[in-house]
Amino acid sequence: MKAKLLLTAMALSVALTACGTNSSNNGSTASDPAAGNGKNNQTNNASGNAASGEDLAYEKTAEPVTINIGFKVPDGKLTDGDTNDNNVASRYFESLTNIKVAHSWEAKGVDAFTQKVNLAIASNDLPDALVVDRNQLRKLIDNDMIEDLSDVYEKYGSKLVKDIYASTNGMALADATSDGKLYGLPNVAIDADAPSLLWIRQDWLDKLKLPAPKTMDDLEKIAKAFVEQDPDGNGKADTVGLEGDKAVVYGQKPNPNGFDSIFSSFHAFPKNWIKDANGNIVYGSTTPENKEALAKLADWYKRGLIDKQFALYKETQEPIVANKTGLFFGPWWMPYWPLADSVTNDTKAEWKAYAAPVDASGKFVTHMAPVTDRYIVVRKGYEHPEAAVKLLNVFTRYERRQDPNTEEVKKLDDYAAKTTVHIRDYYPFDLLLDYSDAVVKRYADVQKAIKGEIDPKTFDPDTKLVYDFSVQEKENPKKNMDAWKPAKAYEIGGGVLANEQMDKVYSVFYGMTRTMETKWTTLEKLENETFLKIIVGDQPISAFDDFVAQWKKLGGDQITKEVTEAVGDK
């Protein structure tokens, strides 16, 4: 599961950073890594005037600065004697900034890192800077343990970083602000990652002369046909209908095989906090609409329209990769994984995505993910809070392929290609920024360029890379799967997001209340087990009512009260 969750963040990088081609901002060919943005890099210029704007954002500090951080150790292994705090990435960023990153402590994996952060907060022993989650940010603010970064961000933040935050219409920075003070530098989640689309083997659909799906009935007919009419033509009854995952729903950021869109079509939003018809805040998994969605899924499972084995797979992608199914839900980036493996195993496979099923009024409804969920924070009293901002500036510029130091960037690319080490794993902070509408905009621009309506030479490096892969795929279909992945993810997944109207529903609360800290694990387990058992027939649909009553009794009512208080009049 951990590997799967990483894929959302990896989806873009696979295409946008793995290519050996190097891009430069505005055609710059600067080769000295200390050249920064190719402009003035001195603390003060010859006339003694202080730097400002972009010069200041990328300026090296006059004296060496050390920043001690908490570091999440990646799975990959370094070579040539490099260490987690002394490697090609850390040395490069230090050469740009004159800021040395030292590790106060390290933790491997998300859970271990979270525990380390919690311990650091509880013992009031923070490193100079680190990445925290939403609940940890709240604790740090409440206990006055971190710096107000408002002025530092305004003064030292690069235009690129500020533009990306602006793309969220202020929501990202607002998420890290309390009483008018900015306490964290947040990540920015791509808007496109939340909707779960219906992915279908289009070649199977065409072979069986079935229309494109729109409604729940359409989906049901297709699933039935894929089970009964030998869509792969091998003469065996070995294909299944709709695929699933034992998690049932993901709630905010989906992965392959969640049933989120089935629930959304009934206006049920499990694992999200929503307002009911009376304006009261309720937990989305407990509303009556969930019962309708579960009844539909249980009926389909009983009739064999859902893969009978879906809850038993060790890895959810198994039937997709094996081309035993031609029907599943997943986000826009499915061509990166698992569909690339499906096509590799069967080059006749033609996958398409649809915004389906629609609700009773004909609209596609989807839950959305929080704009941000992680934050760089700086220990109260640390004398160089600007160091955290400057580091964010340089690794975001590198990540977004706008670093003008082309020779140094190429060295990093070559190193990554040779060793398979991901450079981003060794950024000082595990926190990425991209424009919230990046996928939809890149899709639209690339399509216009292919039609000759835009000169691709005007593209930013990320978009140019997607365009190049798309042209390559168009000229030689399926000959290079590294080109196929981004080309089809943007063309098919991005195309649906750009062209289909969607009713987007945001959770009104993404944090953790006091009672949640002790009760939520139990409540989530109860929910997950009940939903799965109802679908596979181990419990009747009436078990949903028992679940709701038990959920309320075991702490749900108190948590709902706390969430309502936390949301207030928002």
Disulfide bonds with the S-S distance in Angstrom:
none
